[in-house]
Amino acid sequence: MTRDMKLREPLVYRRSSNLFLDDRGYLNALNIRNLKQKLPNKTFNFAYQLVSISDKKDTFRGFHYQSQPYEQNKLIVILNGEVLDLVVPVDVPNIFSIKTYNLVAGDAILIPSNYAHGFITLTDNVLMQYFLDETYSEDHYEGINGRNYLNHHYPEKKFFISEKDRHLENHLIDQAY
């Protein structure tokens, strides 16, 4: 995606990779060229890659983004497991503006840079691969605390949350609750 192009909201790509299962495990084949051709303008310049492994079901990670000039468009591929993917516009970070997507191994989601990203693992052993069009900058890392969302939608559930995510200063706006 070019820097001046703005995607209005995330796009989901179902079955973006091929899973080959057998009694040893699985092989997940991702044809990056084919996936890139499905993207808007067929342009997404990968500059940085991350791999996220979440061992336990009910892990919450998020909401993360980077501010200018290091904002990142993210193409995330689910390689193993299932997640409830969560995105919220950074300019209107409230509980009502959160979009959710159920994603399983083989699915991908393209998230524009004006959204903060998070997810809840619905299975153990979730493996996700991130392709980003900008490198990481610690000085431009931002986060929105998702505690209000989790408490409202899952009041009885105990999530695995990092100390860093638990103590993010910016909170989702929840004035209606």
Sequence and secondary structure as in RCSB ss.txt:
>XXXX:A:sequence
MTRDMKLREPLVYRRSSNLFLDDRGYLNALNIRNLKQKLPNKTFNFAYQLVSISDKKDTFRGFHYQSQPYEQNKL
IVILNGEVLDLVVPVDVPNIFSIKTYNLVAGDAILIPSNYAHGFITLTDNVLMQYFLDETYSEDHYEGINGRNYL
NHHYPEKKFFISEKDRHLENHLIDQAY
>XXXX:A:secstr
  TT   SS EEETT SEEEEETTEEEEE  HHHHHHHSGGG     EEEEEEE STTBEEEEEEE TTS   EE
EEEEESEEEEEEEETTS BGGG EEEEEETT EEEE TTEEEEEEESSSSEEEEEEESS   GGGEEEEE HHHH
HHH TT   B  HHHHT SEE B TT 
